[in-house]
Amino acid sequence: LYIEDGPTKYSVVTGCDVVAYRNMYVFASTGSGVFYAFDAANDWSIVEIDPELSDAEVLYEDFSSCILSQLTAIKGYVDWRAQQ
């Protein structure tokens, strides 16, 4: 997960204006082109934007839940690695 310098409009990050994503502010991405963004039109919920799909999926209702989930996943990787 790559964390951007700050939330940036989807159109600025990708260089294209997609009507469905006009209220999206990207704050992170993966190496495979998936973006994580705040949805300003939906109480700033956290969405996943996959360029392979033509829709944004709500993942979390708030940023705290998103970060806690990411930290839990990282801890799982660390624990797995320690057992190897």
C-alpha positions in Angstrom: 0.0 0.0 0.0 1.5 3.3 -1.1 0.2 6.3 0.9 0.0 9.5 -1.1 1.2 12.9 0.2 -2.3 13.9 0.9 -5.8 13.4 -0.5 -5.8 14.3 -4.1 -8.7 14.4 -6.6 -9.0 11.2 -8.6 -8.8 13.2 -11.9 -5.5 14.8 -10.8 -3.9 11.4 -9.8 -5.0 9.6 -13.0 -5.1 12.4 -15.5 -8.6 11.6 -16.6 -12.0 12.9 -15.4 -14.5 10.2 -14.7 -17.9 11.5 -13.7 -18.5 8.7 -11.2 -15.3 9.5 -9.4 -15.6 13.3 -9.3 -16.1 13.4 -5.5 -13.3 10.9 -4.8 -10.0 12.0 -3.1 -7.3 9.4 -3.4 -5.1 8.9 -0.4 -3.4 5.5 -1.2 -2.9 3.0 -4.0 -1.4 -0.4 -4.7 1.2 -1.4 -7.2 -1.5 -3.0 -9.3 -3.4 0.3 -9.9 -6.1 0.0 -7.3 -6.9 3.3 -5.5 -8.2 3.9 -2.0 -10.1 7.2 -1.7 -12.4 9.3 0.4 -15.9 9.6 -1.1 -16.8 13.2 -0.3 -20.4 12.6 -1.5 -20.9 9.7 0.9 -19.9 11.0 4.3 -16.2 10.6 3.5 -16.5 6.8 3.5 -13.4 4.9 2.3 -13.8 3.4 -1.2 -11.7 1.1 -3.4 -11.5 2.1 -7.0 -10.3 -0.8 -9.3 -9.6 0.3 -12.9 -10.6 -3.2 -14.1 -14.1 -2.6 -12.7 -16.2 0.5 -13.5 -17.4 1.2 -10.0 -16.1 2.2 -6.5 -16.8 -0.2 -3.7 -17.3 1.2 -0.2 -14.9 -0.7 2.1 -15.2 1.3 5.4 -17.5 3.9 6.8 -14.6 5.8 8.4 -10.8 6.3 8.1 -10.1 4.8 11.5 -11.7 1.5 10.5 -9.6 1.4 7.3 -6.3 2.0 9.1 -7.1 -0.5 11.9 -7.8 -3.1 9.2 -4.6 -2.4 7.4 -2.6 -2.6 10.7 -4.3 -5.9 11.6 -3.3 -7.3 8.1 0.3 -6.2 8.6 0.5 -7.8 12.0 -0.8 -11.0 10.5 2.1 -10.9 7.9 4.6 -10.1 10.7 3.3 -13.0 12.9 3.4 -15.4 9.9 6.9 -14.4 9.0 8.1 -14.9 12.6 6.7 -18.4 12.6 8.7 -19.3 9.5 
